[in-house]
């Protein structure tokens, strides 16, 4: 006896993506999603408040004080599927904000 195989349609994948985005906006703490190029694809209100502006579409490295450190974080994320580091983020008014970031890669499909 064989069990039916579950095949996800594009609509199912889109629904899952929307569920993830909804969860991001509801989180109390600062949270952001990056695309494969390291650009901010989505962020919640707490992250906007932290930076003082919406960084949607902005490359992650552009609001990190140390661009090399940001690139290293992104490379580890791509290579290992996870990364963790302490950063100084740069707010909209130039204030340095110490932050501990944890990342994990999520693949849709």
URVENDA-V634360 format. One record per residue. N is the residue number from 1. NEAR is the number of other C-alpha atoms within 8 Angstrom. Layout:
# URVENDA-V634360
n:N near:NEAR
n:N near:NEAR
This chain:
# URVENDA-V634360
n:1 near:2
n:2 near:3
n:3 near:4
n:4 near:4
n:5 near:4
n:6 near:4
n:7 near:4
n:8 near:8
n:9 near:6
n:10 near:6
n:11 near:7
n:12 near:8
n:13 near:11
n:14 near:8
n:15 near:8
n:16 near:8
n:17 near:9
n:18 near:8
n:19 near:8
n:20 near:8
n:21 near:9
n:22 near:8
n:23 near:8
n:24 near:11
n:25 near:9
n:26 near:7
n:27 near:9
n:28 near:5
n:29 near:6
n:30 near:12
n:31 near:10
n:32 near:11
n:33 near:8
n:34 near:11
n:35 near:8
n:36 near:5
n:37 near:6
n:38 near:10
n:39 near:12
n:40 near:15
n:41 near:10
n:42 near:9
n:43 near:16
n:44 near:13
n:45 near:8
n:46 near:10
n:47 near:12
n:48 near:13
n:49 near:8
n:50 near:8
n:51 near:11
n:52 near:9
n:53 near:8
n:54 near:7
n:55 near:8
n:56 near:9
n:57 near:7
n:58 near:8
n:59 near:10
n:60 near:11
n:61 near:11
n:62 near:8
n:63 near:9
n:64 near:12
n:65 near:11
n:66 near:9
n:67 near:9
n:68 near:6
n:69 near:8
n:70 near:11
n:71 near:9
n:72 near:8
n:73 near:11
n:74 near:10
n:75 near:8
n:76 near:11
n:77 near:13
n:78 near:9
n:79 near:6
n:80 near:7
n:81 near:9
n:82 near:11
n:83 near:12
n:84 near:9
n:85 near:8
n:86 near:8
n:87 near:12
n:88 near:11
n:89 near:12
n:90 near:13
n:91 near:13
n:92 near:8
n:93 near:6
n:94 near:6
n:95 near:7
n:96 near:9
n:97 near:8
n:98 near:8
n:99 near:8
n:100 near:8
n:101 near:8
n:102 near:8
n:103 near:8
n:104 near:8
n:105 near:8
n:106 near:4
n:107 near:4
n:108 near:5
n:109 near:4
